[in-house]
Amino acid sequence: MANNFKNAKIDLTTTNATVLYACPSATTAVVKSILASEDSGNADTITVTLTDASAAVFSLFKVKAVGANATVELLTAPLVLEEGEILKATAATANRLHVVASLLEVS
């Protein structure tokens, strides 16, 4: 069994749902942190979803506020992702938010 620490990062340049991380086959991922940072000087909101292997979408954070020039830790406990599951983030406004997830992949 291999353990690999990784990070996944995106700049939300659109208001479309954007893939932050997709759990590879034969792997379980433990997400330890999801940071959302606002860098334009304007408060914004973020939505984070989890899509499972059957394409069902689950809301993890719905319209979560991120203050102007602030960083928000979204997780208060680890989040486990199974093979084929996908984390996506959506910004209310383009070009304001960066998102970084820290995780451990176990394969």
N, C-alpha and C positions, 0 to 999 in steps of 0.2 A: 504494500500500500504506500503510495507516494503522497506527500503533503507539500503543497506549493503555496506560498503566500503571494498574493497578487493585488494589484489595484486596477480599477476600471475608471476611466474618466471621460467626461464629455463636456463640450461647450454647447449649450442649448441655443443654437443660432436660428431656430425656427420655433413655431408653436406646435409643431407636430410631435407625436410620441416618438421618442428617440431611444434606441436600445442602449442601455448602460452596460448590461452584462448578460450573456447567454451561457448557461451552465452546459459544458461539453458532455458528450456521451461518456458513460461509465464513470461519472464524477458526481460527487456531492460537494456543494460549496456552502461554507459558513461565512455569511456576510457580517463583519464585526462593526462596520461603521459606514454610514452614508452621509457625507457632508455636502450641503448646498451653500454656495457662496454667491452673493450678489455683488457685481463689480461695476455697475453703471451709476451708482448714486441714487437709484430709484428703487423703492420697495417693490417686491413682486411676489408671486405665488408659484408653487411647484406642486405637481401631482405625480406620484410614483405608483406604478402598478406592477403586478406580477402576473405573467401569462404562463399557465401550466402547459404540460405536454399535450393536452387535448384542446388547446387554444382558448380555454376559459380564462377570462381576465378578472383579477381580484385587485381591488383598490387597497393600497397600503397607506398612502397619504393623499388626501383629497383636498386640493387647494390650500396647502400648508404655506403660511406666511414666511417670507424671508425679508428681513429689514434691509434698508438701504446700506450698502457697504458692510453687510453683516454676513456671518456664517452660522448656519444652523446644523446641529447634529440631529439627523432624523431618527436614528435608532436608539432605543433605550435598552435593548437586549439583542443578542445575535439572531439573525434570520437565516434559516436553512433553505437552500435551493436544491432541488433534485434535478437529475439529468433532464435536459431539454427545457427547463424553465427559464424564463426571460424576465429581467428587470428592465422597465422602461420609465423614462422621466419625460414630463411635459411641462414647459414653462408657459405662463400666461402671456408673457411678452418675450419676443425674440431678443437675443444678444444681451441678456442681463445675467444669466445664471450659469455657473460652472458646477458640476457635480462630480464627486470623487467617492468611490466605494472601495473599502479595504476588505479583503476576503481571503479565506483559506480554501483551496481546492484539495479535496481528498479523492484520489483515484486508485 
